[in-house]
Amino acid sequence: MPMFFDTSPPGQCIFCRLVAGEIPSARVYEDALTIAFMDIGQVNPGHVLVATKRHAATLLDITADEAAAVMQTAQRVARAVQAVFNPPGLTLLQANGREGDQTVFHFHLHVVPRHAGDGIALSWPRKDPAAEVLQGYAQRLRAALAAG
Ligand SMILES: [Zn+2]
């Protein structure tokens, strides 16, 4: 993971400055709510970031309309990435919070073309809880969803 962290406030963070055209970027697409541009790190050729134009730190801070727009832009970009780079795989990655591996605290989604042996790894330590524990988690989430 990169060691770069940007926790600047709204209007001053690197992505707000990019949206405003105050810093250069290799733009791919934009619409009313979203902007897509090349990730400067290019984990694989064709690695694109889709961000909200409005400053919002995480998934929990964007509106439902922004969430829908981000996924629609990601799909459009993914189709273009597929057409241009023809990767055998493609991963979407969206990180929230420092512990969630977010490094720029302005909502964004990675569209990453994937290849065998490309060095990207996601540790996935399964815990496999008992069925009743799983049902307990689900019951608590259903209650939270029902509460609005
Ligand atoms: Zn921002």
Boltz pocket constraint, residues with backbone or C-beta under 6 A from the ligand:
constraints:
  - pocket:
      binder: B
      contacts: [[A, 8], [A, 9], [A, 10], [A, 11], [A, 12], [A, 13], [A, 14], [A, 15], [A, 16], [A, 17], [A, 54], [A, 55], [A, 56], [A, 105], [A, 106]]
      max_distance: 6.0
